[in-house]
Amino acid sequence: MRHRRPVVAAVPGRELAGAARAQAEGRVSAVGVSNWPISSLQRMEALGQELPEVNQVEVHVGWHEDDLIDYCHARGIVVQAASPLARFAPAIVGAPAVLAAAAAHRKSPAQILLRYLIERGVAPIPSAHSSAYQRENLAVLQFQLDAHEVAALGGVVAACRGKAADGLAKCWADPSTMMCRHHNGFTFHCP
């Protein structure tokens, strides 16, 4: 059996130089990062560093950073969707736009969520605990959403997550800026 080099080495920012060396030495074929904002990618560009080939971020109907997706696409960075089925926002599956598209295409809500990401040029990585779910996931390649459906799904807004008791000062409803601010001033994606 022939062993292949790892495709992606997802690493924290401070270890990116080591991953780039591993790629140059042929130990990995591509370098990826996880949850990198535009500012981190811009800093890499400003320093003349090679950009990662993949940025894995939480992206799904109701939660998408359009600026980040556009920025990555413009630079040839694959956006890989962590949690493409909105597992942290289960109400998304029952959103009217999701159910309408599912009925129109005779597909499951999960298939609509995955197809939306494909239409946006985002690579979903759903988990599938059975062969039936694997087949269902692959079937998203057999239909397309129209522009109106994509727009309607893009307009679905996830409810703000987090509690004031957790020290969260604010959580915005606009999915492109859905961030929380901790009492110490640290800004992060709402839990």
RODO-2510 file (C-alpha; in nm, 4 decimals, decimal comma):
residues 191
     n   res          X          Y          Z
     1     m     0,0000     0,0000     0,0000
     2     r     0,1372     0,3397    -0,0972
     3     h     0,1163     0,6058     0,1718
     4     r     0,0214     0,9554     0,0634
     5     r     0,1469     1,2753     0,2152
     6     p    -0,1067     1,4540     0,4340
     7     v    -0,3142     1,6937     0,2304
     8     v    -0,3507     1,9670     0,4896
     9     a    -0,1655     2,0479     0,8083
    10     a    -0,4016     2,2741     1,0029
    11     v    -0,1875     2,4663     1,2470
    12     p    -0,2047     2,7631     1,4812
    13     g    -0,0521     3,0822     1,3421
    14     r     0,2751     3,0591     1,5320
    15     e     0,3419     2,7174     1,3792
    16     l     0,2658     2,8188     1,0211
    17     a     0,6342     2,8638     0,9351
    18     g     0,7022     2,5045     1,0428
    19     a     0,4130     2,3805     0,8312
    20     a     0,5483     2,5768     0,5335
    21     r     0,8869     2,4079     0,5853
    22     a     0,7157     2,0675     0,6009
    23     q     0,5457     2,1487     0,2706
    24     a     0,8744     2,2594     0,1129
    25     e     1,0330     1,9320     0,2317
    26     g     0,7477     1,7324     0,0768
    27     r     0,6091     1,6036     0,4071
    28     v     0,2697     1,7696     0,3482
    29     s     0,1119     1,8705     0,0196
    30     a    -0,0811     2,1750     0,1435
    31     v    -0,1017     2,3993     0,4469
    32     g    -0,4289     2,5068     0,6000
    33     v    -0,5406     2,7176     0,8919
    34     s    -0,8486     2,7256     1,1078
    35     n    -1,0564     3,0299     1,2016
    36     w    -0,8221     3,2885     1,0559
    37     p    -0,9783     3,6328     1,0124
    38     i    -0,8993     3,8655     0,7228
    39     s    -0,6610     4,0661     0,9416
    40     s    -0,4352     3,7622     0,9947
    41     l    -0,4336     3,6818     0,6240
    42     q    -0,3610     4,0466     0,5396
    43     r    -0,0679     4,0447     0,7806
    44     m     0,0735     3,7398     0,6033
    45     e     0,0396     3,9185     0,2705
    46     a     0,2044     4,2324     0,4079
    47     l     0,4974     4,0223     0,5330
    48     g     0,5291     3,8547     0,1927
    49     q     0,4421     3,5127     0,3343
    50     e     0,2722     3,2426     0,1326
    51     l    -0,0983     3,2289     0,2106
    52     p    -0,2556     2,9036     0,3306
    53     e    -0,4432     2,6934     0,0805
    54     v    -0,7370     2,6278     0,3149
    55     n    -0,9085     2,8321     0,5854
    56     q    -1,1530     2,6224     0,7859
    57     v    -1,4163     2,8376     0,9540
    58     e    -1,7667     2,7952     1,0851
    59     v    -1,9904     2,8636     0,7866
    60     h    -2,3515     2,7594     0,7360
    61     v    -2,6915     2,9053     0,6592
    62     g    -2,7411     3,1702     0,9267
    63     w    -2,3688     3,2153     0,9955
    64     h    -2,1385     3,3322     0,7207
    65     e    -1,8729     3,5981     0,7032
    66     d    -1,9190     3,7146     0,3457
    67     d    -1,6163     3,9453     0,3557
    68     l    -1,3908     3,6597     0,4675
    69     i    -1,5327     3,4205     0,2076
    70     d    -1,4854     3,6792    -0,0690
    71     y    -1,1338     3,7633     0,0513
    72     c    -1,0309     3,3981     0,0519
    73     h    -1,1855     3,3282    -0,2878
    74     a    -1,0086     3,6290    -0,4419
    75     r    -0,6759     3,4842    -0,3252
    76     g    -0,7392     3,1225    -0,4165
    77     i    -0,7839     3,0093    -0,0561
    78     v    -1,0373     2,7291    -0,0177
    79     v    -1,2964     2,8072     0,2480
    80     q    -1,3826     2,4848     0,4277
    81     a    -1,7026     2,4856     0,6320
    82     a    -1,6801     2,3544     0,9836
    83     s    -2,0303     2,2775     1,1162
    84     p    -2,1975     2,3029     0,7737
    85     l    -2,5229     2,1655     0,9155
    86     a    -2,5511     2,4377     1,1814
    87     r    -2,5187     2,1952     1,4693
    88     f    -2,4828     2,4852     1,7137
    89     a    -2,7969     2,6525     1,5754
    90     p    -3,0521     2,3724     1,5275
    91     a    -3,3348     2,6192     1,4595
    92     i    -3,1709     2,6941     1,1229
    93     v    -3,2848     2,3553     0,9897
    94     g    -3,6459     2,4616     1,0405
    95     a    -3,6101     2,8127     0,8958
    96     p    -3,8826     2,8885     0,6384
    97     a    -3,6294     2,9450     0,3572
    98     v    -3,4677     2,6067     0,4274
    99     l    -3,8004     2,4239     0,4398
   100     a    -3,9271     2,5972     0,1221
   101     a    -3,6163     2,4982    -0,0745
   102     a    -3,6324     2,1441     0,0650
   103     a    -3,9952     2,1100    -0,0466
   104     a    -3,9258     2,2615    -0,3895
   105     h    -3,6421     2,0183    -0,4603
   106     r    -3,7805     1,7209    -0,2646
   107     k    -3,4623     1,7135    -0,0590
   108     s    -3,3908     1,7067     0,3129
   109     p    -3,3153     2,0310     0,4988
   110     a    -2,9611     1,8995     0,5543
   111     q    -2,9151     1,8633     0,1785
   112     i    -3,0307     2,2221     0,1290
   113     l    -2,7812     2,3468     0,3896
   114     l    -2,4968     2,1631     0,2165
   115     r    -2,6003     2,2697    -0,1342
   116     y    -2,6153     2,6352    -0,0228
   117     l    -2,2486     2,6169     0,0741
   118     i    -2,1546     2,4573    -0,2563
   119     e    -2,3419     2,7337    -0,4404
   120     r    -2,1363     2,9858    -0,2393
   121     g    -1,8094     2,8132    -0,3339
   122     v    -1,7524     2,6812     0,0177
   123     a    -1,6384     2,3223     0,0748
   124     p    -1,8654     2,1604     0,3354
   125     i    -1,7262     1,8778     0,5477
   126     p    -2,0302     1,7140     0,7066
   127     s    -1,9977     1,4135     0,9279
   128     a    -2,2058     1,1125     0,8332
   129     h    -2,2553     0,8347     1,0832
   130     s    -2,4184     0,5948     0,8399
   131     s    -2,3959     0,4969     0,4766
   132     a    -2,7465     0,6392     0,4274
   133     y    -2,6273     0,9829     0,5404
   134     q    -2,3195     0,9511     0,3209
   135     r    -2,5414     0,8843     0,0185
   136     e    -2,7674     1,1747     0,1156
   137     n    -2,4655     1,4044     0,1428
   138     l    -2,3364     1,3017    -0,1990
   139     a    -2,6781     1,3588    -0,3551
   140     v    -2,6335     1,7349    -0,3062
   141     l    -2,4263     1,7254    -0,6249
   142     q    -2,7342     1,6227    -0,8252
   143     f    -2,9342     1,9473    -0,7992
   144     q    -2,8848     2,3229    -0,7856
   145     l    -3,0499     2,6065    -0,6007
   146     d    -3,1646     2,9063    -0,8015
   147     a    -3,0451     3,2602    -0,7280
   148     h    -3,3613     3,3452    -0,5329
   149     e    -3,3207     3,0426    -0,3074
   150     v    -2,9539     3,1219    -0,2452
   151     a    -3,0486     3,4807    -0,1578
   152     a    -3,3273     3,3655     0,0741
   153     l    -3,0970     3,1202     0,2499
   154     g    -2,8318     3,3902     0,2762
   155     g    -3,0850     3,6091     0,4534
   156     v    -3,1507     3,3567     0,7308
   157     v    -3,0119     3,4952     1,0544
   158     a    -2,9098     3,2733     1,3435
   159     a    -3,0207     3,3821     1,6854
   160     c    -2,7477     3,5404     1,8936
   161     r    -2,5727     3,2882     2,1101
   162     g    -2,4231     3,3324     2,4523
   163     k    -2,5477     3,4716     2,7817
   164     a    -2,4804     3,7905     2,9686
   165     a    -2,3873     3,5691     3,2649
   166     d    -2,0958     3,4432     3,0551
   167     g    -1,9593     3,7983     3,0377
   168     l    -2,0807     3,8677     2,6842
   169     a    -2,1537     4,2347     2,6316
   170     k    -2,3117     4,2185     2,2871
   171     c    -2,3898     3,9800     2,0079
   172     w    -2,5024     4,1208     1,6722
   173     a    -2,7752     3,9652     1,4586
   174     d    -2,6015     4,0340     1,1248
   175     p    -2,4358     3,6992     1,0376
   176     s    -2,1397     3,8732     0,8748
   177     t    -2,0544     4,0469     1,2028
   178     m    -2,1915     3,8025     1,4583
   179     m    -1,9321     3,8498     1,7275
   180     c    -1,9346     3,8700     2,1048
   181     r    -1,7238     4,0915     2,3248
   182     h    -1,6030     3,9574     2,6582
   183     h    -1,5880     4,1944     2,9575
   184     n    -1,2086     4,2134     2,9101
   185     g    -1,2612     4,3551     2,5583
   186     f    -1,1651     4,0368     2,3700
   187     t    -1,3830     3,9897     2,0585
   188     f    -1,4661     3,6389     1,9378
   189     h    -1,7324     3,4363     1,7560
   190     c    -2,0277     3,3912     1,9867
   191     p    -2,0319     3,0438     2,1459
***
